[in-house]
């Protein structure tokens, strides 16, 4: 919503409240997404028009972390927290959360200017230590357990249990998301009797089999393409005749 002026935002609010214009109509008129229209309306209703005068803010690491934890660990929605804090857009908090996960559940404040090689080395070491410390915290462990239970629990259906392949894919996604090892994720899965279980050998079998299949079928497809290239000029569709240049 940064491309909108303060007056644009006031017009949107007035058209919504006084003329009963919907989010879809206003989104098209002002060139923004309907979700952003709805967020803006709620933001003004909660904080008043004074929120539109809020200057650009450099939020502290502690402030960001408190906001992120409300979403990840206290089950509040991104919208609710962003509105409560008066953030100009819900995407601000979404980006914080995404960066938080990418950096091993650690808030990283990027410094302005170019870092020297030594500074980069120190920052990498500090970040690694912080990630290690955070990974050992009960809070983070509880979140990981909850996230794993939810993802694996959503696989399959009442009538059909998930396959080992589906479970293996989900584990791989969790590895990237949480930064945990396969062994740890499988231990957490198998500790819950209500979840479908899988062994480490089952997990690695899935990817070993896929690698073999990929090699096998790649050879077949290569040969099919070679045969096609050899004979494609010999045939034409019925009713057509080939014209060749002599």
C-alpha positions as CSV (number, residue, x, y, z in Angstrom):
1,X,0.0,0.0,0.0
2,X,3.0,2.3,-0.1
3,X,2.1,3.6,-3.5
4,X,-1.1,5.1,-2.2
5,X,-1.1,8.6,-0.8
6,X,-2.6,9.5,2.5
7,X,-5.6,11.1,0.7
8,X,-6.1,7.9,-1.4
9,X,-6.3,5.9,1.8
10,X,-8.9,8.3,3.2
11,X,-10.9,8.1,0.0
12,X,-10.9,4.3,0.2
13,X,-12.1,4.4,3.8
14,X,-14.9,6.9,3.0
15,X,-16.0,5.0,-0.1
16,X,-16.1,1.8,1.9
17,X,-18.0,3.2,4.9
18,X,-20.2,5.9,3.2
19,X,-20.8,4.4,-0.2
20,X,-20.7,0.7,0.7
21,X,-18.1,0.0,-1.9
22,X,-16.6,-3.5,-1.7
23,X,-13.0,-4.6,-1.5
24,X,-12.9,-5.9,-5.0
25,X,-14.2,-2.7,-6.5
26,X,-11.9,-0.5,-4.5
27,X,-8.9,-2.7,-5.2
28,X,-9.4,-2.4,-9.0
29,X,-10.1,1.3,-8.7
30,X,-6.9,2.1,-6.7
31,X,-4.7,-0.7,-8.2
32,X,-4.2,-2.7,-5.0
33,X,-5.2,-6.2,-3.8
34,X,-8.6,-6.7,-2.2
35,X,-6.8,-8.1,0.9
36,X,-4.9,-4.8,1.3
37,X,-8.1,-2.9,1.1
38,X,-9.6,-4.9,3.9
39,X,-6.5,-4.5,6.0
40,X,-6.4,-0.8,5.5
41,X,-10.1,-0.4,6.5
42,X,-9.5,-2.4,9.7
43,X,-6.3,-0.5,10.4
44,X,-8.1,2.9,10.3
45,X,-11.0,1.6,12.3
46,X,-8.7,0.5,15.1
47,X,-6.2,3.3,15.2
48,X,-8.0,6.2,13.4
49,X,-6.7,8.4,10.6
50,X,-3.7,9.3,12.7
51,X,-2.1,5.9,11.8
52,X,-1.7,7.3,8.3
53,X,0.8,9.8,9.6
54,X,3.0,7.2,11.1
55,X,6.6,7.8,10.0
56,X,8.9,5.1,8.7
57,X,10.2,3.1,11.6
58,X,13.3,1.0,12.2
59,X,12.0,-1.7,14.5
60,X,14.4,-3.2,17.0
61,X,15.3,-6.9,17.1
62,X,13.4,-7.3,20.3
63,X,10.3,-5.7,18.9
64,X,10.3,-7.9,15.8
65,X,10.9,-11.1,17.9
66,X,8.0,-10.3,20.2
67,X,5.7,-9.9,17.2
68,X,6.9,-13.0,15.5
69,X,6.5,-15.1,18.6
70,X,2.9,-14.1,19.0
71,X,2.3,-15.6,15.5
72,X,4.5,-18.7,15.8
73,X,4.1,-19.7,19.4
74,X,0.9,-18.1,20.7
75,X,-1.3,-19.0,17.7
76,X,-2.3,-15.4,16.8
77,X,-2.9,-14.7,13.2
78,X,-0.5,-12.4,11.2
79,X,-3.4,-10.1,10.5
80,X,-4.4,-9.7,14.1
81,X,-0.9,-9.0,15.3
82,X,-0.1,-6.6,12.5
83,X,-3.3,-4.7,13.1
84,X,-2.7,-4.6,16.9
85,X,0.8,-3.2,16.3
86,X,-0.4,-0.7,13.8
87,X,1.9,-2.0,11.0
88,X,1.1,-0.3,7.7
89,X,0.9,-3.7,6.0
90,X,0.5,-7.3,7.1
91,X,3.3,-8.2,4.7
92,X,5.8,-6.5,7.0
93,X,5.1,-9.1,9.7
94,X,5.0,-11.9,7.1
95,X,8.4,-10.9,5.9
96,X,9.8,-10.8,9.4
97,X,8.5,-14.3,10.1
98,X,9.9,-15.7,6.8
99,X,13.3,-14.2,7.5
100,X,13.1,-15.5,11.1
101,X,12.7,-19.1,9.9
102,X,15.3,-18.7,7.1
103,X,17.9,-17.6,9.7
104,X,17.4,-20.5,12.1
105,X,14.6,-18.9,14.1
106,X,16.7,-15.8,14.8
107,X,16.0,-12.2,14.0
108,X,18.8,-10.7,11.9
109,X,19.1,-7.0,11.6
110,X,21.0,-6.1,8.4
111,X,23.5,-3.4,8.8
112,X,23.9,-0.6,6.3
113,X,27.0,-0.4,4.3
114,X,29.4,-3.1,3.1
115,X,30.9,-5.4,5.7
116,X,34.5,-6.3,5.8
117,X,35.6,-9.9,5.5
118,X,36.3,-10.0,9.3
119,X,33.0,-8.5,10.2
120,X,31.2,-11.0,8.0
121,X,33.1,-13.9,9.6
122,X,32.2,-12.6,13.1
123,X,28.5,-12.2,12.1
124,X,28.3,-15.7,10.7
125,X,29.9,-17.1,13.9
126,X,27.5,-15.2,16.1
127,X,24.5,-16.2,14.0
128,X,25.5,-19.8,14.2
129,X,25.8,-19.6,18.0
130,X,22.5,-17.9,18.3
131,X,20.8,-20.6,16.1
132,X,22.3,-23.3,18.2
133,X,21.2,-21.7,21.5
134,X,17.7,-21.1,20.1
135,X,17.4,-24.7,18.8
136,X,18.0,-25.9,22.3
137,X,15.2,-23.8,23.9
138,X,12.1,-25.5,25.1
139,X,10.0,-22.9,23.2
140,X,11.5,-23.8,19.9
141,X,11.3,-27.5,20.5
142,X,7.6,-27.2,21.3
143,X,7.0,-25.3,18.1
144,X,8.9,-27.9,16.0
145,X,6.9,-30.7,17.6
146,X,3.7,-28.9,16.9
147,X,4.6,-28.1,13.3
148,X,5.7,-31.7,12.6
149,X,2.5,-33.2,14.2
150,X,0.4,-30.9,12.1
151,X,2.1,-31.5,8.7
152,X,2.3,-35.3,9.1
153,X,-1.2,-35.4,10.6
154,X,-2.7,-33.7,7.5
155,X,-1.3,-36.4,5.1
156,X,-3.7,-39.1,3.8
157,X,-7.4,-39.3,4.8
158,X,-9.7,-41.3,7.0
159,X,-10.1,-43.9,4.3
160,X,-6.5,-44.0,3.1
161,X,-3.3,-43.9,5.0
162,X,-0.4,-41.8,3.6
163,X,2.2,-43.7,1.6
164,X,5.9,-43.8,2.7
165,X,6.7,-41.6,-0.3
166,X,4.2,-38.9,0.9
167,X,5.7,-39.0,4.4
168,X,9.2,-38.8,3.1
169,X,8.4,-35.7,1.0
170,X,6.8,-34.1,4.0
171,X,9.9,-34.8,6.1
172,X,12.2,-33.2,3.5
173,X,10.0,-30.1,3.5
174,X,10.2,-30.0,7.3
175,X,14.0,-30.3,7.2
176,X,14.2,-27.2,5.1
177,X,11.6,-25.3,7.1
178,X,12.8,-26.1,10.6
179,X,16.5,-26.9,10.0
180,X,16.3,-30.2,11.8
181,X,17.9,-33.5,10.8
182,X,16.0,-36.5,9.3
183,X,16.7,-38.6,12.4
184,X,15.2,-36.0,14.8
185,X,12.1,-35.4,12.7
186,X,11.5,-39.2,12.4
187,X,11.9,-39.6,16.2
188,X,9.3,-36.9,16.8
189,X,6.9,-38.5,14.3
190,X,7.3,-42.0,15.7
191,X,6.9,-40.8,19.3
192,X,3.2,-40.0,18.5
193,X,1.1,-43.1,18.2
194,X,-1.6,-41.2,16.3
195,X,0.7,-40.5,13.4
196,X,1.8,-42.8,10.6
197,X,5.3,-44.1,11.4
198,X,8.3,-44.4,9.1
199,X,11.9,-45.6,9.6
200,X,15.1,-43.9,8.4
201,X,15.7,-46.8,6.0
202,X,12.2,-46.2,4.5
203,X,12.9,-42.5,4.1
204,X,16.2,-43.1,2.3
205,X,14.7,-46.0,0.2
206,X,12.2,-43.5,-1.3
207,X,15.0,-41.2,-2.6
208,X,17.3,-44.1,-3.6
209,X,14.5,-45.6,-5.7
210,X,13.7,-42.2,-7.2
211,X,17.3,-41.7,-8.2
212,X,17.4,-45.1,-9.9
213,X,14.0,-44.5,-11.7
214,X,15.2,-41.1,-12.9
215,X,18.3,-42.6,-14.4
216,X,16.4,-45.5,-16.0
217,X,13.6,-43.3,-17.5
218,X,16.1,-40.7,-18.7
219,X,17.8,-43.3,-20.8
220,X,14.4,-44.3,-22.3
221,X,13.4,-40.7,-23.0
222,X,16.7,-40.0,-24.6
223,X,16.3,-43.0,-26.9
224,X,12.7,-42.0,-27.8
225,X,13.9,-38.5,-28.8
226,X,16.6,-40.0,-30.9
227,X,14.1,-42.3,-32.7
228,X,11.7,-39.4,-33.2
229,X,14.4,-37.2,-34.7
230,X,15.3,-40.0,-37.1
231,X,11.7,-40.7,-38.5
232,X,9.9,-37.3,-38.0
233,X,10.5,-36.3,-41.6
234,X,9.1,-39.6,-43.1
235,X,5.5,-39.1,-42.1
236,X,2.8,-36.5,-42.7
237,X,-0.8,-36.2,-41.4
238,X,-3.5,-37.9,-43.6
239,X,-4.8,-35.6,-46.3
240,X,-1.6,-33.7,-46.6
241,X,1.4,-34.2,-48.9
242,X,4.9,-33.2,-48.2
243,X,6.5,-30.6,-50.5
244,X,10.2,-30.9,-50.7
245,X,12.6,-28.4,-52.2
246,X,14.8,-29.8,-54.9
